[in-house]
Amino acid sequence: MANNLSLRKKSTSVSEKLTMAQAQMEFMTQEKNPSQGSLPFEMRRHSESFGQLVRSEHWKKKGDLNDSEYVKTIELHPENQMELLPSPFRNADGSFIQGNTSEEARLHPLTLEARVDHTTVKLPDEIAKVINKNILLVVSPDKLRERSALVYQSLEKEQIQKAPDLSLEADAHIASLFLQNYSHAKRALSELKKRVGDSFNPKSILDVGYGPATGMIALNEIMGENFRPTTKEVYVVGRSNAEMKKRAKILLSRQVCEIPDEHELTKAAQEVVEDVIEDQEAEEGEKPDISEGYTNFEEKEYIGPVDASQIKIRTRLRDALPSTKQYELIIVNQALLTREYSFPNDVDTNIHMLLRLLKPNGHLVLIERGNALGFEIVARARQIMLRPESFESEKGSIPRPYIKGSTYKPQKIRREDQLITEDHIKFEEQLLEQLEREDLEEELAQLNETLGEPESGLEKEIIAKHGQVTEEDLKFEFEDDENYDVIPVEEEGRAILDTPTDKVDYHLSVVAPCSHHARCPLQLGDPNLYKVSNHKHRLNFCSFNQVVERPKYTMELKRGRRLATQWDKSAHDGMGIDNLSKKTLKNLEGSGRPGGNNTESGNFSYLIMHRSPNDSSTIAKIESDRAHHADVSQQAVRWPRILEFPAKIKNNVKLNVCAPSGNIEVWQVPKSLGKQTYHDARKMRQGDLWALDKKSVIVKNRLSPANFDKLNRLASTQRKFIMKEKRKKQWKKIVSRSESDFEENPIELADELASDLESSKKYRTEGKRAKFDVNPRTYDGN
């Protein structure tokens, strides 16, 4: 049946109905044609699929099914067939009028434009194979599973990735985290490409992260095989990043757009690969043909390590961030914070280092894990770049000035009681020199006017006839009017100096996911507040979900007994395998995934920023829009972002959105707004924009200052309780008689206890009372 036709049944007479019934009876009783092949869904229970009745052995014994053992599909007589009419959602050739699926074809054009890509991300087969055969199979499976379990346990406890140093740590990082990190980067970059449009084609890219060039790999897949920018660089964070850089080079070499102009390997690389493959297949006596270069590993099913030094790719792997270069696209994948206690200082420092590398009209993409800490990292970076507290009365999405990255940094003269820096002193000296120079030029002009003789003959005649010109003659008619204020010459000169001629040439604006430039309504500013257990407030944060298909190596990794075991936080290894019974261990051994899903999902938080061009016309327009309070936002930027899956009620849909007003709002879309609007609202998902109408709006209250202070007090109390319990454990080790309780070195334990004692409040109080420094070696706490 043609794809561009839909079924609409014609009205039939009694005779036609009898004919159709007779044909159906024949269909039920005819035997299956032996030449017809069986379909894979024939063994489904109690169901009918594509005209085939499926037999169930249970109902067959009871005789409740038809007597025929086999059934087959037949074609009805032409006069009994249904009428085929053109579909309103397809073209004449059968293609969709809009979208790629039948669901997208039925959406409103604005809804389709506002949608994000929710398709299941799949890791390219070439990359999945090289991870499995040339990276993970080289390592012992038991060690890899154990280290991967520790990676997951550390990630759950600290919520931050760590830079892998050793070879085994790099392999465990790739096996555990690369798949989801790749899906998150691809989703964020796809959003950027859709919002920018067909003009998105960056010529210089920088990828920053702990993983093996995750952002660059995702970008290459999105842009296609013909993606040839002038500059592609990857910075793997960490000083001991040599092992991860090798793996990044291996993965990038499996993408067509990374192959340099010289498609064949160098002679040295060919010899190395030839020797490795010869050793592997020496027993078979075969010598593989390596003339194909990059495709040789797939053709011969090569399994083993790869010499990354012989691989040539277009992307350059860096050891540090550059000092003077700038890029049109910067991708930062979970690299803004390394230690939770360093929040927010590390975020501030790193975001300033990255923004100085961003070109005008470039984009910055930040990706973090979808937990409370990851959201607060993104929110803090957004706060630094937009400074919403300085523009509270501003509406819309006018690009915000970023003073620290600008060529000109406007300054003011500091007061006498304020702290000053060398830049302040230099600025005041330059301002003083400029004032003195202009005052000197003005005095010279007045002196020349007083002593000089008139040059023109007409001027001499006017002076001889009417006399010398006085100050009263030079006044304007309205100058003495009380309704006008005349600024003296000295003050006017200083007023002009206070308004600099140089403009701030660095402006930033949000592309996604925010629909406004106001303060984030969900930001708390402290990740520790989310850990408070005994509070009555619901603390939400902004994150989005992405589903990714599991490749073979992930399924094999996660079916092992160690990762199938529930984490035991009290156990030394985090898994507590020694405490399990033999029967439980046997059940948890690797036995495949019968009936399991081949997909997994993960949450992530992201932010995409755009730097405006710094030409004079663009800067003048931005300042004019800000002075006139204009709202010049693009249409897509002003659409609200859906934060949760819609709540579908009878004849009504509730959308929890981050609105352009800067608040979290609930938009209600009832059926009375129209069939199309109601249909589209029911098809929305988390992360989509909403471009159509709404019936009513409910604004959710933010956390009040009183509740925020109460939450801080609870967090402080909980922190003190945790520290108290920690000290109890330390003292328990000291008074214990068992040698096994002393896990650390006794000298290190004594130094640690002494340091804690010196920093305690009781130590300082006793020292002040005694009016001398307390010796920690002799102080007994009394």
HELIX and SHEET records of a PDB file:
HELIX    1   1 VAL A   14  THR A   29  1                                  16    
HELIX    2   2 GLU A   57  LYS A   62  1                                   6    
HELIX    3   3 PRO A   78  ASN A   80  5                                   3    
HELIX    4   4 SER A  102  ALA A  105  1                                   4    
HELIX    5   5 PRO A  109  ALA A  114  1                                   6    
HELIX    6   6 ASP A  125  ILE A  131  1                                   7    
HELIX    7   7 ASN A  132  LEU A  136  3                                   5    
HELIX    8   8 PRO A  141  GLU A  158  1                                  18    
HELIX    9   9 SER A  167  VAL A  196  1                                  30    
HELIX   10  10 THR A  214  MET A  223  1                                  10    
HELIX   11  11 ALA A  242  LEU A  252  1                                  11    
HELIX   12  12 VAL A  256  GLU A  258  5                                   3    
HELIX   13  13 LYS A  267  GLN A  280  1                                  14    
HELIX   14  14 GLY A  293  THR A  295  5                                   3    
HELIX   15  15 ASN A  296  GLU A  299  1                                   4    
HELIX   16  16 ALA A  308  GLN A  310  5                                   3    
HELIX   17  17 GLU A  340  SER A  342  5                                   3    
HELIX   18  18 ASN A  345  LEU A  355  1                                  11    
HELIX   19  19 ALA A  372  LEU A  386  1                                  15    
HELIX   20  20 PRO A  388  SER A  390  5                                   3    
HELIX   21  21 GLU A  422  LEU A  451  1                                  30    
HELIX   22  22 GLY A  457  HIS A  466  1                                  10    
HELIX   23  23 GLU A  471  LEU A  474  1                                   4    
HELIX   24  24 VAL A  489  ASP A  498  1                                  10    
HELIX   25  25 PRO A  527  LYS A  531  5                                   5    
HELIX   26  26 LYS A  552  LYS A  558  1                                   7    
HELIX   27  27 ARG A  561  ALA A  564  1                                   4    
HELIX   28  28 ILE A  577  ASN A  579  5                                   3    
HELIX   29  29 LYS A  582  ASN A  587  1                                   6    
HELIX   30  30 SER A  616  ALA A  627  1                                  12    
HELIX   31  31 ALA A  636  ARG A  638  5                                   3    
HELIX   32  32 LYS A  671  LEU A  673  5                                   3    
HELIX   33  33 LYS A  675  ARG A  682  1                                   8    
HELIX   34  34 PRO A  705  VAL A  735  1                                  31    
HELIX   35  35 GLU A  739  ASP A  741  5                                   3    
HELIX   36  36 PRO A  746  GLU A  758  1                                  13    
HELIX   37  37 LYS A  761  ALA A  770  1                                  10    
SHEET    1   A 2 LEU A   5  ARG A   8  0                                        
SHEET    2   A 2 GLU A  83  PRO A  86 -1                                        
SHEET    1   B 2 GLU A  48  SER A  49  0                                        
SHEET    2   B 2 GLN A  52  LEU A  53 -1                                        
SHEET    1   C 8 VAL A 121  LYS A 122  0                                        
SHEET    2   C 8 PHE A 544  GLU A 549  1                                        
SHEET    3   C 8 THR A 599  ARG A 611 -1                                        
SHEET    4   C 8 LEU A 358  ARG A 369 -1                                        
SHEET    5   C 8 TYR A 327  ASN A 333  1                                        
SHEET    6   C 8 SER A 204  GLY A 209  1                                        
SHEET    7   C 8 THR A 231  VAL A 236  1                                        
SHEET    8   C 8 ARG A 316  ARG A 318  1                                        
SHEET    1   D 5 VAL A 121  LYS A 122  0                                        
SHEET    2   D 5 PHE A 544  GLU A 549  1                                        
SHEET    3   D 5 THR A 599  ARG A 611 -1                                        
SHEET    4   D 5 HIS A 507  ALA A 512 -1                                        
SHEET    5   D 5 ARG A 400  PRO A 401 -1                                        
SHEET    1   E 3 ARG A 641  ILE A 642  0                                        
SHEET    2   E 3 ASN A 652  CYS A 658 -1                                        
SHEET    3   E 3 ALA A 647  ILE A 649 -1                                        
SHEET    1   F 4 ARG A 641  ILE A 642  0                                        
SHEET    2   F 4 ASN A 652  CYS A 658 -1                                        
SHEET    3   F 4 ILE A 664  PRO A 670 -1                                        
SHEET    4   F 4 SER A 696  VAL A 699 -1                                        
END                                                                             
